[in-house]
Amino acid sequence: SSGSIQAENNWSRTGGSFSAGTSEVTFDGSSTGRTITSGGQSFHDLTIDGSGGGWTATDTLTVANTLAVANGTLNSASDFHRVDITGGALVLTNDATVSGDWTKSGGTFTSGTNRVTFDGEGDVTLTPGGTDTGSDFHDLAVNLAGGSAGLSAGLVGHWSFDEPTAGSTVVDSSANSNDGTPTGSPQPSTDV
């Protein structure tokens, strides 16, 4: 199906079915302590746009197209296609997978100690955006089938640590030229 659904409170699918089709579900309430229970059904587009609102996913939340966080907070461990954070906050409660692009132009992202794995097909672009504290990826994995991950705005450097000899310069392969020199006694290894 298509169209839009607006919800201010909880979402609880415990029976029956929800066919997302190409619809958009927008959570736009202004109260915290709300829950989203998907019951294993995926959303096509999911938007968090409730100033002061807060939702926690009680099960794995699958978003087939775009998760947009504009206002309010979403606490979730999920499987997303595309993530767009323009305001509000996305807080991971466990590991998450993303099969498309990641754009953060505002708001906050808190990964805690959780991993974000980019696992789609084809190329993806990561735009971390902003310099706010706490919006870093704690553990980032890229496992794309036939593509590459491109990093844009906010990238400080990209170090592959594949230098052939100990003590050599660690080369930054981004356009920022932030080469470094290892300290201590690091040794190159092919065991990784």
C-alpha positions in Angstrom: 0.0 0.0 0.0 1.0 3.6 -0.2 0.1 6.8 1.8 1.0 8.2 5.1 0.3 7.1 8.7 0.9 9.5 11.6 1.3 8.1 15.2 1.8 10.0 18.4 1.9 7.1 20.8 2.9 3.5 20.8 3.0 1.1 17.8 2.2 -2.5 18.6 1.8 -5.2 16.0 1.2 -8.4 17.9 -1.1 -10.2 15.4 -2.5 -9.8 11.9 -0.3 -8.2 9.3 0.9 -4.7 8.3 1.8 -4.4 4.6 4.1 -1.4 4.3 4.1 -1.2 0.5 5.6 2.3 -0.2 4.0 4.0 2.8 5.5 6.3 5.3 4.9 6.0 9.0 5.7 9.2 11.0 5.9 9.2 14.8 5.2 12.8 15.7 4.2 12.8 19.4 5.8 15.0 22.0 6.0 12.5 24.9 8.8 10.2 25.8 8.5 6.5 26.9 6.7 5.4 23.8 7.4 2.0 22.2 7.5 0.5 18.7 6.8 -3.2 18.5 7.0 -4.2 14.8 6.1 -7.9 15.4 8.5 -8.8 12.6 6.9 -6.6 10.0 9.0 -4.0 8.2 8.3 -0.4 7.5 9.0 1.2 4.1 9.8 4.7 5.3 9.9 5.5 9.0 10.2 9.1 10.2 10.8 10.3 13.8 9.5 13.9 13.9 8.1 14.6 17.3 9.7 17.5 19.1 10.4 16.2 22.6 9.1 12.7 21.7 10.9 9.5 22.4 10.4 6.0 21.1 12.1 2.7 21.8 12.0 -0.3 19.5 11.2 -3.4 21.5 12.2 -5.8 18.8 14.3 -5.6 15.6 13.1 -2.7 13.5 13.4 -3.2 9.8 13.1 -0.1 7.5 13.1 -1.1 3.8 13.7 2.4 2.4 14.5 5.4 4.6 14.8 6.0 8.3 14.6 9.7 8.8 15.2 11.3 12.3 14.2 14.9 12.3 13.0 15.6 15.9 12.7 13.4 18.9 14.6 10.3 19.8 14.6 6.8 18.5 16.3 4.0 20.6 16.7 1.1 18.3 18.8 -1.9 17.2 17.7 -2.3 13.6 18.1 -3.2 9.9 17.9 0.0 7.8 18.3 0.6 4.1 19.1 4.4 4.3 19.6 6.6 7.3 19.0 10.4 7.3 19.6 12.2 10.6 18.7 15.9 10.3 17.8 16.6 13.9 16.7 14.7 17.0 18.7 11.6 18.1 19.3 8.0 17.0 20.5 5.9 19.8 21.6 2.3 19.1 20.6 -0.3 21.7 22.4 -3.1 19.9 24.2 -3.7 16.6 22.6 -2.4 13.4 22.9 -3.0 9.7 22.6 -0.5 6.9 22.4 -1.5 3.3 22.3 2.0 1.8 23.6 5.5 2.4 24.1 7.2 5.8 23.7 11.0 6.1 23.9 13.0 9.3 23.5 16.7 8.7 22.2 17.5 12.2 21.0 16.0 15.4 23.0 13.3 17.2 23.9 9.7 16.7 24.9 7.6 19.7 26.4 4.1 18.9 27.3 3.2 22.5 29.5 0.1 22.1 27.5 -1.2 19.2 28.6 -2.1 15.7 27.1 -0.6 12.5 27.6 -2.9 9.5 27.1 -1.6 6.0 26.1 -4.7 4.1 24.2 -3.7 0.9 25.0 -4.3 -2.7 26.7 -1.6 -4.7 28.3 1.6 -3.6 27.2 3.5 -0.4 28.1 6.9 0.9 28.7 7.8 4.5 28.3 11.4 5.4 28.9 11.6 9.2 28.3 15.4 9.4 28.9 17.7 12.3 31.6 17.8 15.0 29.3 17.1 18.0 30.7 14.8 20.7 29.3 11.3 20.8 28.2 11.0 17.1 31.1 8.8 16.2 30.7 5.1 15.1 32.1 2.9 17.9 32.6 -0.1 15.6 32.1 0.3 11.9 32.2 -2.7 9.5 31.8 -2.6 5.7 30.7 -5.9 4.1 29.3 -4.8 0.7 28.6 -7.2 -2.2 30.1 -5.6 -5.3 30.6 -2.0 -4.2 32.5 0.4 -2.0 31.9 2.8 0.8 32.7 6.4 0.2 33.2 8.8 3.0 32.3 12.4 2.6 32.1 15.5 4.8 33.6 15.0 8.2 36.3 12.5 7.3 39.6 13.1 9.1 41.6 10.4 7.4 41.5 6.8 6.1 44.3 4.5 7.1 44.4 1.0 5.8 47.5 0.0 7.9 48.8 -2.1 5.1 52.3 -0.7 5.0 54.9 -3.5 4.4 57.5 -2.7 7.0 57.5 -1.9 10.7 58.0 1.7 11.7 57.0 3.0 8.2 54.7 5.9 7.7 51.0 5.1 8.0 49.6 6.7 4.8 46.2 8.5 4.8 44.5 7.6 1.6 41.9 10.4 1.9 42.4 13.8 0.4 43.4 15.2 3.8 47.0 13.9 3.8 47.0 13.1 7.5 49.9 10.6 7.4 51.2 9.3 10.7 54.1 7.5 12.3 53.4 4.5 14.5 54.8 4.7 18.0 55.8 1.9 20.3 56.7 -1.4 18.6 53.9 -2.2 16.1 54.8 -4.9 13.6 53.1 -5.5 10.2 51.1 -8.7 10.1 49.3 -10.6 7.4 47.2 -12.5 10.0 44.4 -9.9 9.9 
